[in-house]
């Protein structure tokens, strides 16, 4: 009797599992849209070392004021300029067994006019910044580009699914499940400032970088029902 009850329970569990097991065809669709960037985000930093916190903070403040003056003179709106952080740290030097202080301030800048790029980079380096932490080109219509990429991803998923079911002499049914795996943003450009090197060596070259095209990519998981041929 116990064996019979156990067998019935196992059969019920197997039936329930079979009913909940996903059916149909699951495919991954990819959609990619290429576009020319029309804006750029700059991440810069001013950093100074010294013997007192006040000394390094004042040195950073002086350079940052020069940065803000230059950006205003260049016609960049205040809403596109933001201080990301300001740090003042006390560091112990093991070799000399003394302390020194380091202050740094990070600033992000968005340029809506790419024609100003070369001039702004050169001008920033002249104001006293000593770090360019990142340059990322982007598009002001990024949401529209993502929508286009999503449409392409769904079309790609449907084409794949139709290929599979047609080979099995079946028909593609309605969509049972959609999940966006992820969408890629424009990648930051790896940048080593030639102008920074030339400024340190007394040269006068302007920085140069190839913007190229940016890639917006979307991936989706889509499960379709499968219909038998009538």
C-alpha positions in Angstrom: 0.0 0.0 0.0 2.8 2.4 0.9 4.6 1.6 -2.4 1.4 2.3 -4.3 0.9 5.7 -2.5 4.6 6.6 -3.2 4.2 5.7 -6.9 1.1 7.8 -7.2 2.8 10.8 -5.6 5.8 10.4 -7.9 3.6 10.2 -10.9 1.7 13.4 -9.8 5.0 15.2 -9.3 6.2 14.2 -12.8 3.0 15.3 -14.4 3.1 18.7 -12.7 6.7 19.1 -13.8 5.9 18.2 -17.3 3.0 20.7 -17.3 5.2 23.6 -16.1 8.2 22.7 -18.4 8.5 25.5 -21.0 7.6 24.4 -24.5 8.2 25.9 -27.9 11.3 27.3 -29.5 13.7 29.7 -27.6 15.9 31.9 -29.7 18.3 34.8 -29.1 17.7 37.8 -31.4 20.4 40.5 -31.9 19.9 44.0 -33.3 22.6 46.5 -34.0 22.4 50.2 -35.1 25.4 52.2 -36.1 25.4 56.0 -35.7 27.7 59.0 -35.8 28.1 60.6 -32.4 27.0 64.1 -31.9 28.1 64.8 -28.3 31.0 63.8 -26.0 31.4 63.4 -22.3 34.8 64.4 -20.8 36.0 63.3 -17.3 38.9 65.4 -16.1 40.7 65.8 -12.8 42.9 68.3 -11.0 45.3 66.9 -8.5 48.0 68.4 -6.3 50.4 67.1 -3.6 51.9 69.2 -0.8 52.8 69.5 2.9 49.5 70.7 4.2 45.8 70.1 3.5 45.2 73.8 3.1 48.1 74.1 0.6 46.8 71.4 -1.7 43.2 72.4 -1.4 44.0 76.0 -2.4 46.1 74.8 -5.3 43.2 72.6 -6.6 40.7 75.4 -6.1 42.8 77.8 -8.1 43.1 75.4 -11.1 39.4 74.5 -10.9 38.4 78.2 -11.0 40.5 78.5 -14.1 38.7 75.5 -15.6 35.3 77.0 -14.9 36.3 80.4 -16.4 37.6 78.7 -19.5 34.4 76.6 -20.0 32.2 79.6 -19.5 34.3 81.6 -22.0 33.9 78.7 -24.4 30.1 79.0 -24.3 29.5 75.7 -22.4 26.3 75.9 -20.4 26.6 75.4 -16.6 24.1 72.5 -16.7 26.7 70.5 -18.7 29.4 71.0 -16.0 29.4 69.0 -12.8 31.8 68.4 -9.9 31.8 64.6 -9.3 33.9 64.6 -6.1 36.5 66.5 -4.1 39.0 64.6 -1.9 41.7 65.7 0.5 43.8 62.8 1.8 46.7 62.6 4.3 49.3 60.0 3.2 52.1 58.4 5.1 55.4 58.1 3.2 57.2 55.0 4.5 60.6 55.8 3.0 60.9 59.3 4.6 58.5 58.5 7.5 56.7 61.7 6.9 53.2 62.7 5.9 52.0 64.5 2.8 48.6 65.6 1.5 46.9 65.0 -1.8 43.8 66.9 -3.0 41.9 66.1 -6.2 38.7 67.2 -7.8 37.0 65.4 -10.6 34.8 67.3 -13.1 32.5 65.9 -15.9 31.8 68.0 -18.9 29.3 67.3 -21.7 30.0 68.9 -25.1 26.9 69.2 -27.3 29.0 70.7 -30.1 31.7 68.4 -31.4 33.3 71.2 -33.3 34.5 72.6 -30.0 36.2 69.3 -29.0 39.8 70.1 -30.1 39.7 73.6 -28.7 38.2 72.6 -25.4 40.7 69.8 -24.8 43.6 72.1 -25.6 42.2 74.8 -23.4 41.6 72.5 -20.4 45.2 71.3 -20.5 46.3 74.9 -20.4 44.3 75.6 -17.3 46.3 73.2 -15.2 44.3 69.9 -15.3 46.7 66.9 -15.0 44.3 64.0 -15.6 41.9 63.0 -18.3 40.1 60.0 -16.9 37.8 59.2 -19.8 36.3 60.5 -23.0 33.0 59.0 -24.2 31.3 59.9 -27.4 27.5 59.5 -27.5 24.3 60.4 -29.3 21.6 62.8 -28.1 19.0 60.5 -29.7 20.2 57.3 -27.9 16.6 56.3 -26.9 15.6 56.4 -30.6 18.6 54.3 -31.6 17.8 51.7 -28.9 14.3 51.5 -30.2 15.6 50.8 -33.7 18.0 48.1 -32.3 15.2 46.5 -30.4 13.0 46.2 -33.5 15.9 44.6 -35.4 16.5 42.2 -32.5 12.9 41.0 -32.6 13.0 40.7 -36.4 16.2 38.6 -36.1 14.6 36.4 -33.4 11.5 35.8 -35.5 13.6 34.9 -38.6 15.7 32.4 -36.6 12.6 30.8 -35.0 10.9 30.5 -38.4 14.0 28.8 -39.9 14.0 26.2 -37.1 10.3 25.3 -37.2 10.1 25.3 -41.0 12.8 22.6 -41.1 10.6 20.5 -38.8 7.5 21.0 -41.1 5.8 23.0 -38.4 4.5 26.6 -38.1 5.6 29.4 -35.8 3.0 30.4 -33.3 2.5 33.4 -31.0 5.1 34.7 -28.7 5.1 33.2 -25.2 8.0 35.0 -23.6 10.3 38.0 -24.2 13.3 39.0 -22.2 15.8 41.7 -23.0 19.3 40.3 -22.2 21.0 43.6 -22.3 21.7 46.7 -24.4 25.2 48.0 -25.0 26.0 51.7 -24.6 28.6 53.5 -26.6 32.0 52.5 -25.3 34.3 55.1 -23.7 37.3 55.9 -25.9 40.6 54.9 -24.5 42.6 58.1 -24.5 46.2 59.1 -23.8 46.4 62.8 -24.3 49.1 63.8 -26.8 48.5 67.4 -25.9 49.3 66.6 -22.2 52.6 65.0 -23.3 53.4 67.9 -25.6 52.4 70.5 -23.0 54.8 68.9 -20.5 57.6 68.9 -23.1 56.8 72.4 -24.3 55.2 71.3 -27.6 52.1 72.9 -29.1 50.3 70.0 -30.8 46.6 69.8 -30.5 45.0 66.5 -29.4 43.5 64.4 -32.1 41.2 61.4 -31.9 39.0 59.4 -34.3 35.4 59.4 -33.4 34.2 56.9 -36.0 30.8 55.4 -35.5 29.2 54.2 -32.3 27.4 50.8 -32.0 24.1 50.4 -30.1 23.3 46.7 -29.7 20.4 44.9 -28.1 19.9 41.2 -27.4 16.6 39.5 -26.6 15.5 36.0 -25.6 12.2 35.1 -27.3 10.2 32.0 -26.9 7.6 31.2 -29.6 4.8 28.6 -29.5 5.1 25.9 -32.2 2.0 24.9 -34.3 1.7 21.7 -36.2 1.0 21.9 -39.9 -2.7 21.3 -40.6 
